[in-house]
Amino acid sequence: MDSKALREVLEMGETAGVEFKRCGQQPEADTFETVCSFANSFGGSIYLGVEDDGTVSGISAANLLPIKRNIINVVNNPRLFDSPVSFEFDSTSFDGREVLRIWVPPSPNMHRFKGEIYERIEDSDVVVRTAARIAEICIRKQGLYTEQRVYKHVGPDDLKLGMLGSIRERAAHKQPDHEWTRLGDEALLRSACLLSKDYATGDEGFNLAAVLLLGRDEVIRSVCPPYKTDALWMVNPESRYDDRLVARCNLIEAYDLLAEFCRKHMPDRFALDGDEAISLRDGIVREVVANCLIHREFTSPYPARIVIDGQALRTENASKAMFQGPITPNGFSPLPIRRSKLIRRLA
């Protein structure tokens, strides 16, 4: 880390992946809460010798080595940390003052500091207390894709296989020679990885993805009780809501219902692409609804939500992200260091 890179971090301020800590002769106790939360979340950097507002107070050069030793000893003390955390040191001189950076990568383990589980939410270290939230963190850390779970007792009659005809038509509309137009039902389902085998258990059959995409309503409720998508329209953001739709049907049918709900309550402003008039609204609705339905952890009790409040169209869901940060057309990075909610503002 050089002084130029540090200056950029200081100007940006604290985020989900950046924490500033003042440091005298030894680090403060809350430094280790942040170490724990970074390891349990998406990783990050702690800058010792920096005030909360980004002012560099610095660390005495003579104290750098004792501070490093203290951090190593605390993190590897089993009475304080339940499973030690991996980290690296990096120091730099900034305007004549020393700054020590502790880089903590995301960990596959669940860590506790003084018996508490911490996670990083925005720029705060928060104690995790609910079993549901602990389960979500465990699922993310294990790298499991619950939609691949096989349900060997789900049969063809539990799915709406009649929808495969319209699926073939949509595939052909996008790609006229698509292989699905030539495949039978079973071959298509295997091609789409909806009919698969769990090589750990030997079970073979339809998986959770098949149930969510094509399942009958009662089958979805039985296999995946938490699944639903709640859409709200609020004329006044402070009000409860002025219209509401709760979608519990399969994802294909839910997309059509939710897209129509959004189109009904969103303005369709005039826009041109070259000489051709286009609908910005329809493009925004397509992307937001499709991503809200697909990019989520379906077994999480946290309900997915689409909210239109006159200022923005926004989504909330229990996504299983491996990193946090903004996604913008001009600044996409697979390893972002800042976090923000995805908000699509109306044109």
N, C-alpha and C positions, 0 to 999 in steps of 0.2 A: 504494500500500500504506500503510495507516495502522497505528498502534500496536496497535489491537484485533485486526486481521487477523494481524499478526505474532505477537501473544501466542498466538493459536490455533495457529499453525504451530509455535511453540516448545513448546507443551504436547503437540502430537501427536508431535513428534520426527522423526527422519530416516526417509524412506520411499523408494520407487522414484522419486518425483518431487520429493523435498526433500533437500537436502544442506547441512549446516552446515560452514563453514570459518573457522578463525581467520585473521586477516589483520593483519600489521604494516604496514610501509611499502609492501610489495608482496605480491600474492597468492602462496601457495605453489604449487609446480609441480603438485601433484595436483589443484589447482583446474581445470587445463586438461584433465586426464584426465576429470573429471566433465563439463565442457563437451562433450567429444567423445562420451562415453557417452550423455548426454541427447539429443544430436542424432541419434545412431544408433538410439536406442530410442524412447521415447514423450514426450520433452521433460521439462522440470522447472525448478525454481528452486534456485539456489545462493545461500545467505545468507552473505555475508562479514562477519566480525566476530562470529560465533557459535561457541561451543565445541561439541564433539560431544554434550555432555549438554544442550544448549539454553541454556546460560548466555551472556548477551550480554556479550562483552568489548569490542565496539565498535571503530570505526575513527576515527582522528583526522580531524576535518572538513577539515583542511589537506591530508590525504592522499587524499581522495576523487577529486579530478580526476586526480592522477598515477596512481592505481590504475586508473581507467577507461582512461586512455591506454595503460597497460601492457597491459591485457587486449585492447584493440583491436589493438595492434601485434602481440601474440603470435598471436592468432587469425587475423590476416591475413598472417602470415609464412609463405610457401610452404615454407620449410625446416623448419617445425615442424608446420603443419597442411596436410594434403593436401586441398585445397578448404576455404575459410574457412567458418565457422559463423555463421549469423544469430543475433542475441541482442539483448536490450534491457536497459537499466539502470533501476533504481528504488531510491530510498533513502528512509529514514525515521529519525526520532529515537526512540529507545526508552530510557526512564529516563535521559535525558541523554547517551546514547551513539548514535553513528551506525551504522546497518546498511545495507549495500549489497546489493541483490538483483540477481542476473543471471538473467533468464528466457531459457531456451533452448527454442524450439519443436522438435517433431520435424521432421527434414529428409528430403527425398526422395533426398538423396545419401548415399553412404557416405563417412564421414570418418575420417581417420587423424591421430593425434597422435604425432609422433616415430616414424612408421613403423608404429605399432600401432593396430589397430581396437579400440575400447572399446565395450562395451554395459552397460546398467544392469540388474543382477539384484538384486532386493530393494533394499537400501540400499548396494550395493557397485558399484564400477566394475571390470569384469572384462575382461581382454584376450581377444579372440576369436581362437582359433587353428585351429579345425577348418574344413575346407572346407564341411562339411554345415551348420554354424551360419551361416557367411557366406552360403551360398546361401539359407537361410531368411530372413535379414535382407533380402537383395536382393529376394526375392519379396514380402515385406511392403511394402518401400519402393516397389516398382514398381506396387503396387495391382493385381497380376494375380490373376485368379480361375482357377486351373489347371483347375478342374472344367468350365470352358467350352471347353477345348481340344478341337477336333474331330479324330476319328480316322476318316478317310474309308474305311478298309478294314474297319471294324467293321460287320457286317451284321446283319439280323434274326435269323439263326441263332445269332449269338454272344450273344444276350440271351434271357432267360426271359420272352418276351412273354406266356406263359400267365398270368403273375402280374397282368396288367392287369385281369383279371376281378375279383380280390379287391381291387385298388386302387379300381375303380369302386364296389364294395360299401362300402368304408370311406368313400369320399367321399360316397356317398348316405346313409350312416348319420349323418354329421355335417350334411349339407345335402341334403335329399331332391331338390331340383331342380338339383343340381350339373350343370354342363355336360358333365362327363366321362361321365355316364351316357348321353349322346346322341351322343358323338363316336366315330368309328372309331379304330382303333389308331394310325394315323399322325397323325391330327388331335389325338388326346390327347397323343402324344409331343411334337408341336410346341407344343401349349398349355402343356405342362409344361417347355418349353425344353430338352428332352432330344435333340431332333433340330433342328439349327441350322446356320447358315452362318457361317464365319469370313470377314468382309469384308476382312481384311488379306491373306489368302492365296487366297480364293475357294473353299476347301475346304468341302464341305457333307456332313453326315452325323451320326452319333451322336457325342456328346461324352463326356468323362470322367464327367460326372454320370450319364449313361445307363448306362454300364458299371458304375459303382459301385452304382447302385440296382437294376439288373435283370440285370447280367452273369452269365454262367456263371463258375464258379470259375476255370477255366483261363484265361479271357479276362482276368479281373481280375488274376491273377498275372502275366500277360504285359504288360498295359498299365500296371499300377500295383503293381510288386513290393513297395514298402515297406508297403502297406496291410495292417493287421491290428489287431484289438482284443483285448487280453489282460485277462482277468478273473481276479482272485485272491481267495480267501477264506482268512483267517488267523485261527485261534482265538487264537493268541498273536502280537501284532504283531512280536515279535522272531524268530518262526520264519520259515521259507522260505515255505511256503504249505500249506494243508490240502486245498484243492481248486482246480482251475484249468480255465479254458475259453479257448481261442484261436479267435477268430472271424475267418475270412478270406473268408467268403461275402459275397454282396451285402448292402447295408445293410438292406434290408427283412427278409431272413432273419436277419441278424445281430441285429437288434433283438429278434426273438422269442427267440433263443437266449440273449442276454445278459440280457433281462428275466426270463426263467425262472430263470437262474442266480442273479440277485440276490434274487428272491422266495424261492428255496429256502434261502438263507442269512441272510435278514433276518427279524427278529421282526415280527409283524403286530399291534401293540398296539391295544387297543380305543380308539376315538375316535368322537365324535359331532359331526355337523354339524346343529345344531338338534336335532330328534328322530330323525334318521336316522343309523344307524351307517355309518361310512365306513372305508376302508382308507388310512391315511396311507402305509403302505408302498408300495402300488401307485402312488400319486400321486408319491412320491419317485422310485421306480424309473423310472416313465415319463419324468419330466423329466430325470433324470440320464443315463439310457441314451441317450435321443434326442439330447440336447445333446452328449454325448460322441461320438456317431457323426457328427453333422452339422457341428458347429463345429470344424473342424480343417483343417489343410493336408495333403491326402492324399499329396502327393509327398514329404513330409518323412520322413526315415529314423527319426525318433523315434516309437516305437510308442505308440498310445493305450492307456491302462490304466485299469481300474476295480478298485478295491481295497475290500474289506470286511474290517475287522479287529476287529469287536466294539465299537469305539468310534465309528466313523464310516464312511460310504460316501463315498469321494472319487474323483475322476477326475484323470488327467494326460493331456495331449495337446499336440500342436504346433498350437495355435490361432493364427489369423492376426489377432490383435487389433490395433486401431489405438491403443488406450489401455489403461492398466492401472489396476486398482482393485477394491475389493470390490463385490459386487452383493448388496444386502440388501433385504428387502421394504419397509423403511421409509426407505431412504436411497439409492435408485438415482440415479446421475448418469451421463450419457454422457461426461463429462469428469472421471473420478475422479482424485484426487491420491494415493491410497494403493493398495497392491497387496496382495492376499491370495489364497490358494488357495480355490477353491470347495469347501466342505465341507458336506455335508448330514448333520447329526447325527441319529442314530436317536432317535425319540421315546421 
